[in-house]
Amino acid sequence: MTAGNAKRPAVLSIGRIYCDLIFTGLGALPEPGREVFAQDMKMAAGGGAFIAAAHLAHAGREVALVARLGTDALSAGIEPELRGANVDLRFLEQSPGAGPQVTVASVIGNDRAFLSRRAGTALPATLDAALAWEAAGHLHIAEYATLHEIPDLVSRAKARGLTVSLDPSWDETLIYEAELLDRCAGVDIFLPNMEEAIAITREGDPIAAVGILAEAFPIVALKAGGDGAWLKARGQVLHRRAEEVVVIDTTGAGDAFNAGFIDAWMSGASDEACLAAGVTFGSLAVQAAGGTAILDRPLRRDAS
């Protein structure tokens, strides 16, 4: 694989930033009129754009966050984490209309449920400057909802010579759109999870799903949690098993996978090594509560 312009190796990561309120140690979700108590709770910076950017930075990849951040108390509460992640924030727009954006994550065993609130537009005033950044060689779009709001985003990135990846990210109001694949035209790397792939293709078999998606994208990496991940590129289908680790919280695991895969791909790694890097990064992320909480641990690379 090649990653496009080797002289512009940095990544732009675009999407919404959330204040994640993560409840762990739950036996069940609350029912109407009932109250459930969690064993633990954590507040963390979230959203696929930031989580992927933080993991890319952890891998030593230059990365800039292209996003909007509110000026409310919850947004202010996660700002120190944003600034401590070694992510370039020159394209971060701060605006009262950008918050609060909140996700409540309820973690039950190896599964989770989310309740989220968006605020304002996903389009940052800094987008033109970000796409013109001379260091940038790749744009990662953290959710289809952002592309839906900025429909010319891929074409604008391509006009600047950037390669593009996209994680559709689950959105009940958008994931079943008949036009979704057409609106993603030009994306080089498509990074759905199994649930998203089923919704888009109506196909529950991962090999069949990646085959359908590969008709629209040159590279498809399908994340299947404990079942590992599948990759289809250049007519070849590969599978990588999940690593055996103690799972604390799966929030952000898919975004961490994206970071590992993109970093390896931009380095010119083989298909097998890209898939292995994605699985390793995802396995690292699940070992602590919060999408980036584990990043103080050494990164173990396994490209076998």
Secondary structure as GFF3:
##gff-version 3
##sequence-region A 1 304
A	DSSP	beta_strand	10	14	.	.	.	ID=ss1
A	DSSP	beta_strand	18	24	.	.	.	ID=ss2
A	DSSP	beta_strand	40	46	.	.	.	ID=ss3
A	DSSP	alpha_helix	48	58	.	.	.	ID=ss4
A	DSSP	beta_strand	63	69	.	.	.	ID=ss5
A	DSSP	alpha_helix	73	83	.	.	.	ID=ss6
A	DSSP	beta_strand	92	94	.	.	.	ID=ss7
A	DSSP	three_ten_helix	96	98	.	.	.	ID=ss8
A	DSSP	beta_strand	102	108	.	.	.	ID=ss9
A	DSSP	beta_strand	111	117	.	.	.	ID=ss10
A	DSSP	alpha_helix	127	131	.	.	.	ID=ss11
A	DSSP	beta_strand	136	141	.	.	.	ID=ss12
A	DSSP	alpha_helix	144	149	.	.	.	ID=ss13
A	DSSP	alpha_helix	153	159	.	.	.	ID=ss14
A	DSSP	beta_strand	163	166	.	.	.	ID=ss15
A	DSSP	alpha_helix	180	183	.	.	.	ID=ss16
A	DSSP	beta_strand	189	190	.	.	.	ID=ss17
A	DSSP	alpha_helix	194	201	.	.	.	ID=ss18
A	DSSP	alpha_helix	206	213	.	.	.	ID=ss19
A	DSSP	beta_strand	219	223	.	.	.	ID=ss20
A	DSSP	three_ten_helix	225	227	.	.	.	ID=ss21
A	DSSP	beta_strand	229	233	.	.	.	ID=ss22
A	DSSP	beta_strand	236	240	.	.	.	ID=ss23
A	DSSP	alpha_helix	253	266	.	.	.	ID=ss24
A	DSSP	alpha_helix	271	285	.	.	.	ID=ss25
A	DSSP	three_ten_helix	293	296	.	.	.	ID=ss26
###
